[in-house]
Amino acid sequence: MVNLKILPLLLSLGLALTPQISVAQTVEELEQKATSAEEVKNYEEAANIWRSLIERDRKNSYAYVKLADVLSNQGKIAETIATYRQVLQLAPDSAIYLKLGNFLVEKGRTTEAMPAASRFASTLLSVKLSNSMLKVIQPTSF
């Protein structure tokens, strides 16, 4: 008799949890969904999806870059710049410096673009120097 009283409770608990489980999506599925939203120019939905991916993983630099791209398409200049700067804190990558610099130049903010261009060049130079140093350090075979 006790088991029959618990059954409705367990059943209702199971039903309450089921929608949450089915809504959960993988990162790849969400990325595809965001990309599809961008393709049809549904930038608000795309931005929301990229933000949800960032909430899942604050170190997802790809999601930050994609969010910045979407914000740029929406004409949200300040948010785009802030998002590019956030991702540069996570991953100071030359390609991201280039994207930020190009965005700033497109918006007529060339003075602000100069530091990004400088960082882009120095990042590329350091990578090139590192590769050159590795060639010098590696022993030659006879």
Disulfide bonds with the S-S distance in Angstrom:
none
